[in-house]
Amino acid sequence: MNLVENNKSELTVNAETEELEKVLDFISDYLSEQGCSMAMEMRISVACEEIFVNIAHYAYKKISPDLHGNARISLSMDETGENIQIMFRDKGIAYNPLEKSDPDVSLSAEDRDIGGLGIFMVKKSMDSVLYEREGDENVLVLVKNLRNK
């Protein structure tokens, strides 16, 4: 993935749900520095929480229940200075969440298949969601224009 990454900030944490608050604080601090509105910050934080929790629950545990690994989160602005790029990297099992078909939200919760609603919400709340397997890493990038409502 070739992204222009201006004003980049990076955090590496254990891929464990106990690290979620640290991840969300890191993202919140960065968004505040960029002058992001509170409403936009909330949308981005909810999407990032979904992605990080999925990494914590599945990336390494699907290989072995006792396996622990890291998640690396980097935040940057694109060349226009209007789009934030949130990149999640892990060395867990190869998994492209964008390949899963979107759930049929017209069905009741009881009639829908389990799973897929979180990534569906992420795709709907971001301007772009990209995935690539780079060597032994999953790379998922969320892109959101901070100037649009």
N, C-alpha and C positions, 0 to 999 in steps of 0.2 A: 504494500500500500504506500503510495507516494503522496504524503500530505505535507503541505507547508505548515510548519509548526512554530509560530511566533509566540513569544512570552510563555514558554513551556514551563510547567511545574509537574513534578512527579512524586508519587508516593508508592512504596512497596510495603505490603502488609501480609500477614498470614491470611490465607483464604479460609477464615473462620468467622462465623456470624458475630463473635465478640468484638471484631474489628470494625463492624459497620459504623458505629458512631464516629470513629476516627476518620473513616472514608468520607462520610457525609460532612463532617466538619471541614475537611480538606477541600471538598468541592464547594461548600458554602463560602469559605474564605476566598477562594479563587473567584467565584462569581461576584462576590461583593466588590473585589478589587476591579472587576470589569464593569461595574456600574449596573449590574443586572437587577431587574425589578424583582420584588419579593414573589410575585405570582410566577414569573419565569423560573426563578430559583426553585420554587416548590415543584414545578413540572419536571425540571431537570433532575432534582434530587429523588423524586419518586422513581423515575426511570433508572437512575443509577443504583438505587437501592435494589430494584428488581434484578439488575444484572449482577451486582456483587453477591447478593444472596444466592442466586443460581450458581455462581462460581463456587461459593463456600459449600453449598450442599451437594453439588454434582461433579465438578471438574476433577477432583482427585478421588472422591469417595467411590465413584463408579469404577475406578481402577482397583482400589482396595479400601475397605471401610476404615482402616487405620492410617491410610496415607494422608500426609499433610503437605501442603505446598503454599506457594505465594501467589498473590495477585498484585499486578503492577497497574496503577492507574496514572495516566498522564493527561493533563489538561493543557490545551493550547488554543490559540486563535489562528484562524486561517489568514491568508494574505490580505483579505479585505478588512480584517479587524472586526467583522460583524458576526462571524460564525465561530462558536465554541466547538471544539473537537474533544470529546472525552473518549480516551482509548483505554480499554481493559485488555490486559494480557495475562494469560496463565499457561502453564505447561501441563494442564490436565488432559483428559481424554479428548480427542478431536471431536468437536461438536459445533455444527453450524446451526444456530437457532433460527436462522432465516429460512432454512429449508422446510421447516414445519409449516404445514398449511394453517391459515388463520382459522380460529374457531368460529362456528356459526353463532354469532351473538344474538340472532333472532330466536334461538331456542332457549328454553328455560334452563337454569343451571342444572337441573336434574337430568335433562335430556342431552346435554352437551358432553362430549368426551372430556376427560380430565386432562388438564395441562394445556399450555399454549396461550392462556389468557394474558399472562404477564408480558411475554415478548410481543404479543399483539398490541397491548397498551403502550409498550415502549415504541413500537413502530409508528403508532398513531400520534404520539406526543412529540416525536423528534422529526426534524426535516429530512434526515437521512440516517440509515443504519447500515453499516457495512461490516462484512465478516471476511476474514482470510485466515488460512492456516499458513503460518510462516515457520518453516522447519518444524520444531516440536512445540510451537506456541499457537494457541488460539488468540486471535486479535479481533476484537469487536470494537467498532468506532461508532459513537453516537454524535451526530452533528445537529446543532440547533442555532438558528439565527437569533441573536439576542435583541435585535431591533424590531423584529416582527412580534405581534401579539400572540 
